[in-house]
Amino acid sequence: MSNLARWRIELISTDEEGCNFYLNQYKPFRLAALRRDPDAFGSTYDREINFTNDDWLSRIKNPLVKTFVAVRPHDGRVLSATSLIGPLPNPDPSSNPLQASAEMRNGGDQHHKHGNAQVSPLSFQISGVYTTPEARGQGFAKELIKTASEQAINSAKGQDRQLSLSVVVYASNSAAIRLYKSCGFVVGEGGFRSSFNPHKNSSFEELVMHYREPPSIS
Ligand SMILES: CC(C)(COP(=O)(O)OP(=O)(O)OC[C@H]1O[C@@H](n2cnc3c(N)ncnc32)[C@H](O)[C@@H]1OP(=O)(O)O)[C@@H](O)C(=O)NCCC(=O)NCCS
């Protein structure tokens, strides 16, 4: 049996059980990720360790955020996670989509179809991708990104809209860039850009990558 078969891929729900899971399992997972791999994230451990439980819960209850996890069934331990943020009103990919979505939590996508007018794509971003060191190289991140991407693809199809699905990654993070490429993401036209991170008080080179659906075989 493959390792993936011994793990469940789940969407964290917003009911009481999901909120308890978020605080008891996801929160320590996320804090450990920020502490162990600070260079991978836009946010920082020092920032999120000061979040109250209400701050954490406001993330999971934000209707623009869906968090998928690979969970060990017998103890609920999280080994890998990915969040899908959207539909976002602004199609320009943000360095910190979780924060952007918190600021616009009730705004969301506000583009409506008017007659034959051109309708903008439905925009989503992948964020918070992390696998614990002992679980790396077993396909967890790829599987979770595939699951999150399918959710975005189906949302766009359901609304008969084009899809804009992107991820912002530090240019120095070659493992993550390779991961996204293996999941169907390509480097955007703009290539590298420099972005100031107020949480780290520094500027970083980042890369915007866009999901491209494989051409259908007819
Ligand atoms: C990047 C990371 C999420 C990969 O997680 P993972 O579960 O080990 O990834 P997977 O096993 O699903 O690997 C899928 C693909 O990613 C690529 N990849 C993953 N780790 C890699 C590494 N260390 N070096 C090169 N490529 C790597 C490979 O192309 C792999 O596909 P393949 O096995 O078919 O060749 C993990 O190393 C991690 O958590 N790193 C720290 C946090 C981080 O960088 N997050 C991304 C922020 S944008």
Ligand as a Chemical Component Dictionary entry (heavy atoms), coordinates in Angstrom:
data_LIG
# 
_chem_comp.id                   LIG 
_chem_comp.type                 NON-POLYMER 
_chem_comp.pdbx_formal_charge   0 
_chem_comp.three_letter_code    LIG 
# 
loop_
_chem_comp_atom.comp_id 
_chem_comp_atom.atom_id 
_chem_comp_atom.alt_atom_id 
_chem_comp_atom.type_symbol 
_chem_comp_atom.charge 
_chem_comp_atom.model_Cartn_x 
_chem_comp_atom.model_Cartn_y 
_chem_comp_atom.model_Cartn_z 
_chem_comp_atom.pdbx_ordinal 
LIG C1  C1  C 0 8.192  22.249 -1.315 1  
LIG C2  C2  C 0 7.447  21.212 -0.460 2  
LIG C3  C3  C 0 6.064  21.777 -0.132 3  
LIG C4  C4  C 0 7.301  19.912 -1.261 4  
LIG O1  O1  O 0 6.460  19.035 -0.509 5  
LIG P1  P1  P 0 6.458  17.446 -0.765 6  
LIG O2  O2  O 0 5.249  16.879 -0.139 7  
LIG O3  O3  O 0 7.767  16.890 -0.387 8  
LIG O4  O4  O 0 6.340  17.426 -2.368 9  
LIG P2  P2  P 0 5.929  16.176 -3.263 10 
LIG O5  O5  O 0 6.485  14.921 -2.688 11 
LIG O6  O6  O 0 4.466  16.225 -3.514 12 
LIG O7  O7  O 0 6.736  16.494 -4.590 13 
LIG C5  C5  C 0 6.098  16.841 -5.806 14 
LIG C6  C6  C 0 7.105  17.417 -6.776 15 
LIG O8  O8  O 0 7.771  18.553 -6.236 16 
LIG C7  C7  C 0 9.144  18.596 -6.642 17 
LIG N1  N1  N 0 9.950  18.613 -5.423 18 
LIG C8  C8  C 0 9.521  18.386 -4.161 19 
LIG N2  N2  N 0 10.547 18.526 -3.291 20 
LIG C9  C9  C 0 11.638 18.832 -4.037 21 
LIG C10 C10 C 0 12.988 19.098 -3.719 22 
LIG N3  N3  N 0 13.437 19.096 -2.460 23 
LIG N4  N4  N 0 13.825 19.402 -4.733 24 
LIG C11 C11 C 0 13.391 19.426 -6.007 25 
LIG N5  N5  N 0 12.108 19.184 -6.367 26 
LIG C12 C12 C 0 11.250 18.887 -5.394 27 
LIG C13 C13 C 0 9.389  17.385 -7.497 28 
LIG O9  O9  O 0 9.257  17.815 -8.828 29 
LIG C14 C14 C 0 8.237  16.467 -7.124 30 
LIG O10 O10 O 0 7.761  15.758 -8.212 31 
LIG P3  P3  P 0 8.349  14.350 -8.611 32 
LIG O11 O11 O 0 8.488  13.576 -7.345 33 
LIG O12 O12 O 0 7.289  13.836 -9.515 34 
LIG O13 O13 O 0 9.643  14.677 -9.255 35 
LIG C15 C15 C 0 8.225  20.883 0.854  36 
LIG O14 O14 O 0 9.590  20.632 0.537  37 
LIG C16 C16 C 0 8.143  21.985 1.899  38 
LIG O15 O15 O 0 7.252  21.999 2.719  39 
LIG N6  N6  N 0 9.119  22.934 1.855  40 
LIG C17 C17 C 0 9.148  24.061 2.795  41 
LIG C18 C18 C 0 7.945  24.989 2.611  42 
LIG C19 C19 C 0 7.837  25.552 1.209  43 
LIG O16 O16 O 0 8.832  25.816 0.540  44 
LIG N7  N7  N 0 6.578  25.781 0.773  45 
LIG C20 C20 C 0 6.283  26.387 -0.509 46 
LIG C21 C21 C 0 6.022  27.835 -0.319 47 
LIG S1  S1  S 0 5.675  28.653 -1.850 48 
# 
loop_
_chem_comp_bond.comp_id 
_chem_comp_bond.atom_id_1 
_chem_comp_bond.atom_id_2 
_chem_comp_bond.value_order 
_chem_comp_bond.pdbx_ordinal 
LIG C1  C2  SING 1  
LIG C2  C3  SING 2  
LIG C2  C4  SING 3  
LIG C2  C15 SING 4  
LIG C4  O1  SING 5  
LIG O1  P1  SING 6  
LIG P1  O2  DOUB 7  
LIG P1  O3  SING 8  
LIG P1  O4  SING 9  
LIG O4  P2  SING 10 
LIG P2  O5  DOUB 11 
LIG P2  O6  SING 12 
LIG P2  O7  SING 13 
LIG O7  C5  SING 14 
LIG C5  C6  SING 15 
LIG C6  O8  SING 16 
LIG C6  C14 SING 17 
LIG O8  C7  SING 18 
LIG C7  N1  SING 19 
LIG C7  C13 SING 20 
LIG N1  C8  SING 21 
LIG N1  C12 SING 22 
LIG C8  N2  DOUB 23 
LIG N2  C9  SING 24 
LIG C9  C10 SING 25 
LIG C9  C12 DOUB 26 
LIG C10 N3  SING 27 
LIG C10 N4  DOUB 28 
LIG N4  C11 SING 29 
LIG C11 N5  DOUB 30 
LIG N5  C12 SING 31 
LIG C13 O9  SING 32 
LIG C13 C14 SING 33 
LIG C14 O10 SING 34 
LIG O10 P3  SING 35 
LIG P3  O11 DOUB 36 
LIG P3  O12 SING 37 
LIG P3  O13 SING 38 
LIG C15 O14 SING 39 
LIG C15 C16 SING 40 
LIG C16 O15 DOUB 41 
LIG C16 N6  SING 42 
LIG N6  C17 SING 43 
LIG C17 C18 SING 44 
LIG C18 C19 SING 45 
LIG C19 O16 DOUB 46 
LIG C19 N7  SING 47 
LIG N7  C20 SING 48 
LIG C20 C21 SING 49 
LIG C21 S1  SING 50 
# 
